[in-house]
Amino acid sequence: MITLTRLNGKPFVINAELIRTVESNPDTTITLINGDHFIVKETMKDVIDRSVDYGRSLRKLIPPS
């Protein structure tokens, strides 16, 4: 889960694993795999960086085989 900010300034949490696309139009628009859209204050790069960090944190939980 990553924390983002709506355009009205309210923070919310989104499941990074459900993100299908991130676009900059110029506002950053996130589309989930179910078709829901969210417009956030963060830049596209910020959303990507947070999603990658989230994925890395999950992989740290898996013991090496």
C-alpha positions, 0 to 999 in steps of 0.5 A: 500500500502506498500513501498519496494525496488527492487534489483537495489535499486529503491523503489516501492509501492505494494498493500499488499492486492494482495499478494498471497505468500512471499518466501525467495530463498534467495532473497525475492520473492513476488507473487501477486494473478494475478501471477506477481512476484517481487524480493525485498531487504527486508526480508520475515519478513519485507514484512510480518510485513509491510503487517500486519501493513498496514492491521491494519491501514485499520481496524483503519479506520472502526468505531466500530459497 
